[in-house]
Amino acid sequence: MWIRRTSTWSSKISSNHKVKPCLVFLLLASSSLVAQDTVLNEGQSPDSTSYFKEPERKWWLPTWELNGWHEDIDRGPGKPAIIRDRSRLRLRWQIGEDDGWIQFRVGSAHYIGSDGNRNNLARFDNEPSNGSRLDLADLRIQGFNANGGAELHGGIVENGLLSTESIWDPDLRVIGGFGRAFFRSPDGLFDEIGIRAITGDARLLEGGRVNIAAVQGVAKFTIGQVSWTFFGGPWNLKAREQDLAKFHRQNPITDPEYYNPTTNYPLTTYGLAVSASTGFPFEIKALRHTNRTTREVGGELQVFLGSRTRKWFPQIGWVRQIMAPSSQLGSVNGDLWWFHANADGSRYIAALALPRKWLVQYSYLDQRLRSAKDALTTHRVDVVKRF
């Protein structure tokens, strides 16, 4: 069966369940005296707005993000529920100014969870439940002026292509390179008309790799207070030959009609994002992807109203995801969903930015296989503190 991962979201608090990791998170966060900020990648895009404006800082002082969450996953009649708590601390350092021609960024991620790492592969997790790892090692060379610019990243980098969780998990890192080049108009009408590209190996748990080679055209312009972004291009994904055992373990069904990890995943993706950050903030993003071999189509629609960056200004959101039988390699699409193929589902989100750089969020997921009678549902509560 098309079992998808357990990194979806919950809020049912079991009275007999231990929540030590979340308590550790709350103690650490409440004892913080440093008031620094970091970038929030909620939009799963390198163009996301900062959670709060980043102040100038010394290079040896990291930006921090501490996230604790509780999730409760109901897998249907006759199957035990999964209840767990996790916390994650991310640290980032940067040498070089943001507007300078060269920068080096390095980051680490540290995890504490009530569940062990032994189930990570079977549940398609892209982050471990416990432990620490290098999260970023990015050398960036760039140059910009009023008419455009270019940048090149190399090392362990983030994927700078515009996407959604239906085809890519924003927590994944690529061992390789990313670059973009673009033109823009000095009068501000066109913010970007250019091309982006990435190549390398997506880093999975237990040393697994998925090769990615993708190119994307981007056109972004602003009319009044509303930004419009059109994007599209080919993605090619393939599991590394020596890692096929991991993929077969994750995907016991290897019928080529539905899923065969030994084949390429050649996708054509295209989408549209419309957003406004002033007045009444909103964001609408739609992405469609077609497997060029099977011609099957999947996609995702996101609608968010309100703001995650304004204190006491709530945000609500709805995300609809449609996954074709051969939509995607289960190990690279987002952890916020359970099934990765032959399924439909919706997520509902409510978030609130609080004073002193706190953020609280609740989400509910309802997703089901097309061949199944019962839906899988999850509840999740997140508490985020930024320093």
C-alpha positions as CSV (number, residue, x, y, z in Angstrom):
1,M,0.0,0.0,0.0
2,W,1.1,3.5,-0.5
3,I,2.1,4.3,3.0
4,R,3.3,7.9,3.4
5,R,5.4,9.4,6.2
6,T,4.5,10.3,9.7
7,S,5.7,13.9,9.8
8,T,2.2,15.2,9.6
9,W,0.7,17.3,12.3
10,S,-1.3,16.8,15.5
11,S,-2.7,18.4,18.6
12,K,-4.6,15.7,20.6
13,I,-2.7,15.6,23.9
14,S,-2.8,12.0,25.3
15,S,-2.9,12.1,29.1
16,N,-0.6,9.2,29.5
17,H,1.9,10.3,26.8
18,K,5.3,11.6,27.7
19,V,6.2,15.0,26.3
20,K,9.8,15.4,27.6
21,P,11.2,16.7,24.3
22,C,8.6,19.5,24.2
23,L,9.3,20.4,27.8
24,V,13.0,20.6,27.0
25,F,12.1,22.9,24.1
26,L,10.0,25.2,26.3
27,L,12.6,25.4,29.0
28,L,15.3,26.3,26.5
29,A,13.1,28.9,24.7
30,S,11.9,30.6,27.9
31,S,15.4,31.0,29.2
32,S,16.6,32.8,26.1
33,L,18.0,36.3,26.5
34,V,19.0,36.8,22.9
35,A,16.5,38.5,20.5
36,Q,17.7,37.6,17.0
37,D,15.7,36.5,14.0
38,T,16.0,34.1,11.1
39,V,14.2,33.5,7.9
40,L,10.9,31.6,7.9
41,N,10.5,29.3,4.9
42,E,6.8,28.7,5.3
43,G,6.2,29.4,1.6
44,Q,8.8,26.7,0.7
45,S,10.5,29.3,-1.5
46,P,13.7,31.3,-1.4
47,D,11.6,34.4,-1.9
48,S,9.7,34.0,1.4
49,T,9.4,37.0,3.7
50,S,11.6,37.1,6.8
51,Y,9.6,36.3,10.0
52,F,11.1,39.6,11.5
53,K,13.6,41.9,10.0
54,E,17.1,40.6,10.6
55,P,19.3,43.0,12.5
56,E,23.0,43.5,11.8
57,R,25.0,41.0,13.8
58,K,28.5,39.7,14.2
59,W,29.4,36.8,12.0
60,W,30.2,34.5,14.9
61,L,26.8,34.9,16.4
62,P,24.3,32.4,14.9
63,T,20.7,32.9,14.1
64,W,18.6,30.4,15.9
65,E,15.3,28.7,15.4
66,L,13.8,26.4,18.0
67,N,10.7,24.4,17.1
68,G,8.7,22.0,19.3
69,W,5.7,20.1,18.1
70,H,3.2,17.4,19.2
71,E,1.4,15.3,16.6
72,D,-1.3,12.6,16.7
73,I,-1.8,10.5,13.7
74,D,-5.0,8.4,13.3
75,R,-4.4,5.8,10.6
76,G,-7.9,4.3,10.6
77,P,-9.8,1.4,12.1
78,G,-7.6,-1.5,13.3
79,K,-4.3,0.4,13.1
80,P,-2.6,1.9,16.2
81,A,-2.4,5.7,16.4
82,I,1.0,7.3,16.3
83,I,1.6,10.0,19.0
84,R,4.9,11.7,19.3
85,D,6.7,14.8,20.3
86,R,9.7,16.4,18.7
87,S,11.9,19.4,19.0
88,R,14.5,20.9,16.6
89,L,17.1,23.5,17.0
90,R,18.7,25.1,13.9
91,L,21.8,27.3,14.0
92,R,23.1,29.4,11.1
93,W,26.3,31.4,10.7
94,Q,27.2,33.7,7.8
95,I,30.6,35.2,6.9
96,G,30.2,38.1,4.4
97,E,27.6,40.7,4.0
98,D,24.2,40.0,2.4
99,D,24.9,42.5,-0.4
100,G,28.6,41.6,-0.8
101,W,29.9,39.6,-3.7
102,I,30.8,36.5,-1.7
103,Q,29.4,34.8,1.4
104,F,29.8,31.5,3.2
105,R,26.9,30.1,5.3
106,V,27.1,27.1,7.5
107,G,24.4,25.6,9.7
108,S,23.6,22.7,12.0
109,A,20.4,21.0,13.1
110,H,19.8,19.2,16.4
111,Y,16.8,16.9,17.1
112,I,15.2,15.4,20.2
113,G,12.1,13.1,19.7
114,S,10.0,10.7,21.7
115,D,10.2,8.2,18.8
116,G,13.3,6.5,17.7
117,N,15.2,6.8,14.4
118,R,14.5,3.2,13.5
119,N,11.2,4.1,11.8
120,N,12.5,7.1,9.9
121,L,13.0,5.2,6.6
122,A,9.8,3.3,6.7
123,R,7.9,6.6,7.3
124,F,9.7,8.5,4.6
125,D,11.1,11.1,7.1
126,N,13.6,13.5,5.7
127,E,14.8,14.5,9.1
128,P,15.9,12.2,12.0
129,S,14.0,12.0,15.2
130,N,17.1,12.3,17.4
131,G,20.7,13.4,16.8
132,S,22.6,16.2,15.1
133,R,23.8,16.8,11.6
134,L,25.3,19.4,9.3
135,D,22.4,21.3,7.8
136,L,24.1,23.7,5.4
137,A,27.6,24.5,4.0
138,D,27.0,27.0,1.2
139,L,29.5,29.2,-0.6
140,R,27.7,31.9,-2.6
141,I,29.1,34.2,-5.2
142,Q,26.7,36.9,-6.4
143,G,26.4,40.2,-8.2
144,F,23.4,42.5,-8.5
145,N,22.5,45.9,-9.9
146,A,19.4,47.8,-10.8
147,N,19.0,45.9,-14.0
148,G,19.4,42.3,-12.8
149,G,22.0,40.0,-11.3
150,A,23.3,36.5,-10.9
151,E,24.3,34.2,-8.1
152,L,25.9,30.8,-7.8
153,H,25.9,28.4,-4.8
154,G,28.0,25.4,-4.1
155,G,28.4,22.8,-1.3
156,I,25.5,21.6,0.8
157,V,22.8,23.9,-0.5
158,E,19.1,24.6,-0.4
159,N,17.0,24.1,-3.4
160,G,16.2,27.5,-4.7
161,L,13.6,26.4,-7.3
162,L,10.0,27.4,-6.7
163,S,8.0,24.4,-5.7
164,T,5.5,22.9,-3.2
165,E,5.6,19.9,-1.0
166,S,4.0,17.7,-3.6
167,I,7.4,17.4,-5.3
168,W,10.0,18.7,-2.9
169,D,10.6,18.8,0.9
170,P,12.1,22.2,1.8
171,D,14.1,20.5,4.6
172,L,16.1,18.6,2.1
173,R,19.6,19.7,1.2
174,V,21.5,19.1,-2.1
175,I,25.2,18.2,-2.3
176,G,25.9,20.1,-5.5
177,G,25.2,23.5,-6.9
178,F,22.3,26.0,-7.5
179,G,22.4,29.2,-9.6
180,R,20.1,31.8,-11.1
181,A,20.5,34.8,-13.5
182,F,17.8,37.3,-14.1
183,F,16.9,40.8,-15.4
184,R,14.7,43.3,-13.7
185,S,13.3,46.7,-14.5
186,P,14.6,49.7,-12.6
187,D,11.1,51.1,-12.2
188,G,10.1,48.0,-10.2
189,L,7.5,46.6,-12.5
190,F,9.5,43.4,-13.3
191,D,11.2,42.0,-10.2
192,E,12.7,39.0,-12.0
193,I,12.7,37.5,-15.5
194,G,15.3,34.8,-15.6
195,I,16.3,31.2,-15.1
196,R,17.2,29.0,-12.1
197,A,18.9,25.6,-12.1
198,I,20.1,23.0,-9.6
199,T,22.1,19.8,-9.9
200,G,23.5,17.3,-7.4
201,D,22.4,14.7,-5.0
202,A,19.5,15.2,-2.5
203,R,20.8,14.0,0.9
204,L,18.5,11.5,2.5
205,L,18.7,9.7,5.8
206,E,21.1,6.8,6.4
207,G,23.3,8.0,3.5
208,G,20.8,7.7,0.7
209,R,20.9,9.9,-2.3
210,V,18.5,11.0,-5.1
211,N,20.1,12.7,-8.1
212,I,18.3,15.9,-9.1
213,A,18.8,18.0,-12.3
214,A,16.3,20.7,-12.9
215,V,15.9,24.0,-14.7
216,Q,13.2,26.6,-14.2
217,G,12.1,29.8,-15.9
218,V,10.7,32.5,-13.6
219,A,8.8,35.7,-14.3
220,K,7.9,37.9,-11.3
221,F,6.3,41.3,-11.5
222,T,4.3,43.6,-9.3
223,I,1.1,45.6,-10.0
224,G,0.2,47.9,-7.1
225,Q,0.5,45.9,-3.9
226,V,0.2,42.5,-5.6
227,S,3.1,40.3,-6.8
228,W,2.6,37.8,-9.6
229,T,5.1,35.0,-10.2
230,F,5.0,32.5,-13.0
231,F,7.4,29.6,-13.1
232,G,8.0,26.3,-14.9
233,G,10.5,23.8,-16.3
234,P,11.7,20.2,-16.3
235,W,12.8,18.2,-13.2
236,N,14.7,14.9,-13.4
237,L,15.0,12.7,-10.3
238,K,16.5,9.3,-9.9
239,A,17.5,7.2,-7.0
240,R,21.2,6.4,-6.8
241,E,22.0,2.9,-7.9
242,Q,23.6,1.7,-4.6
243,D,20.7,3.0,-2.6
244,L,18.0,1.0,-4.3
245,A,17.7,-1.3,-1.2
246,K,16.6,1.6,0.9
247,F,14.0,2.5,-1.7
248,H,12.7,-1.0,-1.9
249,R,12.5,-1.1,1.9
250,Q,10.5,2.1,1.8
251,N,8.3,1.1,-1.1
252,P,7.4,-2.7,-0.9
253,I,5.2,-2.3,-4.0
254,T,7.5,-2.2,-7.0
255,D,4.9,-2.8,-9.7
256,P,6.1,-0.5,-12.5
257,E,2.5,0.5,-13.2
258,Y,2.5,2.3,-9.9
259,Y,6.0,2.8,-8.5
260,N,9.4,1.7,-9.6
261,P,12.3,3.3,-7.8
262,T,14.8,2.1,-10.4
263,T,13.4,4.4,-13.1
264,N,13.9,8.1,-13.7
265,Y,11.2,10.5,-12.6
266,P,11.1,13.1,-15.4
267,L,8.6,15.8,-14.4
268,T,7.4,18.9,-16.1
269,T,6.3,21.5,-13.5
270,Y,4.6,24.8,-13.9
271,G,2.8,27.1,-11.5
272,L,1.6,30.5,-10.4
273,A,2.0,32.4,-7.1
274,V,0.0,35.6,-6.3
275,S,0.7,37.4,-3.0
276,A,0.4,40.7,-1.2
277,S,2.2,41.6,2.1
278,T,0.6,45.0,2.7
279,G,-3.0,45.9,3.4
280,F,-4.7,42.5,3.9
281,P,-2.0,39.9,3.3
282,F,-2.7,36.8,1.3
283,E,-0.8,34.2,-0.8
284,I,-2.2,31.8,-3.4
285,K,0.1,29.3,-5.0
286,A,-0.7,26.6,-7.5
287,L,1.6,24.0,-9.0
288,R,1.0,21.2,-11.5
289,H,3.5,18.5,-12.4
290,T,3.3,15.9,-15.2
291,N,5.3,12.7,-15.4
292,R,6.7,12.9,-18.9
293,T,6.9,9.0,-19.1
294,T,3.5,8.0,-17.8
295,R,1.7,11.3,-18.6
296,E,0.1,11.2,-15.1
297,V,-0.6,14.6,-13.5
298,G,-0.4,15.7,-9.9
299,G,-0.6,19.1,-8.2
300,E,-1.0,21.3,-5.2
301,L,-3.0,24.4,-4.4
302,Q,-2.3,26.7,-1.4
303,V,-4.4,29.5,-0.1
304,F,-3.3,31.6,2.9
305,L,-5.1,34.6,4.3
306,G,-3.6,36.8,7.0
307,S,0.0,37.2,8.1
308,R,2.6,35.1,9.9
309,T,4.8,38.2,10.3
310,R,2.5,40.6,12.1
311,K,2.0,40.3,15.8
312,W,-1.5,39.4,16.8
313,F,-2.6,39.2,13.1
314,P,-3.7,35.6,12.6
315,Q,-3.2,33.5,9.4
316,I,-5.5,30.7,8.2
317,G,-4.7,28.4,5.3
318,W,-5.9,25.6,3.1
319,V,-3.7,23.3,1.1
320,R,-5.1,20.8,-1.4
321,Q,-2.8,18.0,-2.8
322,I,-3.5,15.5,-5.6
323,M,-1.0,12.7,-6.1
324,A,-1.1,10.5,-9.2
325,P,-0.1,6.8,-9.0
326,S,3.5,7.6,-10.2
327,S,3.5,11.2,-8.9
328,Q,6.8,11.3,-7.0
329,L,9.6,9.5,-5.3
330,G,8.3,9.1,-1.8
331,S,11.6,10.2,-0.2
332,V,11.8,13.7,-1.6
333,N,8.3,15.1,-1.4
334,G,7.2,16.8,1.8
335,D,7.1,15.4,5.3
336,L,3.8,17.1,6.0
337,W,1.9,14.4,4.1
338,W,1.5,10.7,4.7
339,F,0.7,9.2,1.3
340,H,3.0,10.1,-1.6
341,A,1.1,8.6,-4.5
342,N,-2.4,7.7,-5.7
343,A,-4.0,9.8,-3.0
344,D,-5.9,13.1,-2.4
345,G,-5.9,15.2,0.7
346,S,-6.3,18.6,2.4
347,R,-4.5,20.4,5.2
348,Y,-6.0,23.2,7.3
349,I,-3.7,25.6,9.1
350,A,-4.1,28.4,11.7
351,A,-1.1,30.4,12.9
352,L,-0.5,33.4,15.1
353,A,2.7,35.5,15.5
354,L,3.1,36.5,19.1
355,P,5.4,39.1,20.8
356,R,9.0,38.3,21.5
357,K,9.3,36.3,18.3
358,W,7.0,33.5,19.2
359,L,4.8,31.7,16.7
360,V,2.1,29.1,17.4
361,Q,0.4,27.0,14.7
362,Y,-2.3,24.3,14.6
363,S,-2.9,22.1,11.5
364,Y,-5.2,19.3,10.6
365,L,-4.7,16.8,7.7
366,D,-7.3,14.7,6.0
367,Q,-5.8,12.4,3.3
368,R,-6.9,9.1,1.8
369,L,-5.8,6.7,-0.9
370,R,-8.3,6.6,-3.8
371,S,-8.7,2.9,-3.2
372,A,-9.4,3.2,0.5
373,K,-12.6,3.8,2.4
374,D,-11.2,5.4,5.5
375,A,-9.1,8.6,5.6
376,L,-5.9,9.1,7.6
377,T,-6.2,12.2,9.8
378,T,-3.6,14.0,11.8
379,H,-3.5,16.9,14.3
380,R,-0.4,18.9,15.0
381,V,0.5,21.8,17.3
382,D,3.8,23.8,16.7
383,V,5.4,26.3,18.9
384,V,8.3,28.2,17.4
385,K,10.8,30.6,19.1
386,R,13.3,32.7,17.2
387,F,16.4,34.3,18.7
